[in-house]
Amino acid sequence: MKNIILVFAFSLLLINCKTAIKKEKIIGLIAEKAMVVSAREEASKIGSAILQKGGNAYDAMIATHLALAVAYPVAGNIAGGGFMVYRNADGTKGTLDFREKAPLAAHKDMYLDSLGNVIEGKSTYGASAVGVPGSIAGVFEVYQKFGTLPFKDLIQPAIDLARNGITITKNQSEDLSGAKKAFQAANNYETIFEKDWKEGDVFKQEELAQTLERIRDFGKDGFYKGETANFLVNYITELGGIITHEDLEKYQAVWRNPITFTYKNHTITTMPLPSSGGICLAQILKSIEPYDVSKYEHNSTKYVQLITEAERRSYADRAHYLGDADFVKVPVDSLIDLNYINNRMRNFSWDKATPSSEVSHGNILGYESDQTTHYSIVDQFGNAVSVTTTLNTGYGSKVVVKGAGFILNNEMDDFSSKPGVPNVYGLVGTKANAIAAEKRMLSSMTPTIVEKDGKLKMVVGTPGGSTIITSVLQNILNVIEYDMGMQESVDKARFHHQWLPDIIRMEPSGFDKKTKSKLDSLGYKIVERNSLIIGRVDAILVLPNGKLEGGADKRGDDAAVGF
């Protein structure tokens, strides 16, 4: 009898232990005052150090951005572009567009052969794939408007990091190894990125350090004019590219009004065109707002089904309507109109999938990498910035400017080279996103800020090419609908649908067999791959007590640093 009692007691203990383990909450780094979350610890530390020196979120943005160009060359950059969404302590909000532009000599048929077919690889590799860089122009726009510390103090940590070297991580070693042949094909000399870099190696970039010094000493002109510009244009020309000194000198970053909308008592502020992220995010969230989402188990069949159907309709509209609004008329207000959105969801049924072949764009009268990177910052003064920047695919065009040590983007692939022909991310487009001189290519980058009751609640964004929008979406829902903390939210498995191809991409091992089986029976096609990663989210959540929780994505080398 005694033995039976002991066994029973032990069993109860085990059950209680298991329950306790299950209930244990995942919590990210907590900071009292300020925080930086980015793709590399070195960059996050540099940004946080600037804040500790009394700098604001914008000072930290500049320092973090430049540090990522050194520590995270697969996506961090000085010759790419991006978007920034900001919210000041007084509640004022805005955005900065420093997206790349097509060169003056660019034209809509530049990637087609004599038969009108897309030439494979021409828009993705080598000098012909490069758009006019916007990153440094963006950095100086931010500094001129909001910077407080001397600029040299913001760039010097990146210079020192480039000169002294970064320690190669396992992920970086694998990335560099995989890109070695592409670097060799894209350049006419042996670049430093082609060496057999191993985990633990110290990677020094002296030419990049010198380029950063020219930017330190001469400002924006240290990149777009003078020696650095000569290095860039001469090498591009040598490789058969079309970017000129005039292209560089004419480039301007642009301050734009954000896309702002509400979702269940929260205010969402995000990026307008040429980012498709803001419009798509608004469409998807407004499509699902009438549903009691929190009642569906997280990542359950109903949850995945509802989100998927909203995504496929939004991405169909993206393909048809969206492009650079400075060049084409885009019916933005109509696309995010509630009546229009509700009508788009009218043929949604819980009983079966709606094939993408049966979903076209909506009718309106009158009518983005895998390897991108994001960082989120909240300072001790209450200012917040959300910044997504990219070279497009990993290491961009693979062109490394001879003598200057930096990698050029391959953003020209984000244009629609030919209507209906997918880009590297499988996204299709129409003439709205056709190539034209000085036009900005459509992007999926979605830096976002969330407020509740007029107060800052969340700063979020991610890389991930076409999956950016849906990764940001799911993290917003994780927090708002399921009351998750930031790190818990970031850790959760993600899924993605983009209209075409008509598949649900799922992170492997993140969804139970019953859910996948039920979705299959409803007509959904699911794709899982061991290497599949949907976004690397870096986000900050303001807790009820005013403290900050960082969510640094464990899918990469990401890190949150704060104080």
Buried (B, 14 or more C-beta within 10 A) or exposed (E): EEEEEEEEEEEEEEEEEEEEEEEEEBBBBBBEBBBBBBBBBBBBBBBBBBBBEEBBBBBBBBBBBBBBBBBBBBBBBBBBBBBBBBBBBEEEBBBBBBBBBBBBEBBBEBBBEEEEEBEEBBBBBBBBBBBBBBBBBBBBBBBEEBBEBEBEBBBBBBBBBBBEBBEBBEBBBEBBEEBBEBBBEBBEEEBBBBEEBEEEBEBBBEBBBBBBBBBBEBBBBBBBBEBBBEBBBBBBEEBEBBBBBEBBEBBEBBEBEBBBBEBEEBBBBBBBBBBBBBBBBBBBBBBBBEBEBBEBEBBBBBBBBBBBBBBBBBBBBBBBBBBBBBBBEBBBEBBBBEEBBEEBBEEBEEEEBBEBEEBEBBEBEEEBBBBBBBBBBBBBBBBBBBBBBBBBBBBBBBBBBBBBBBBBBBBBBBBBBBBEEBBBBBBBBBEBBBBBBBBBBBBBBBBBBBBBEEEBBBBBBBBBBBBBBBBBBBBBBBBBBBEBBBBBBBBBBBBBBBBBEBBBBBBEEBBEEEBBEBBEEBEBEBEBEEEBBBBBBBBBBBEEEEBBBBBBBEBBBBBBBBE
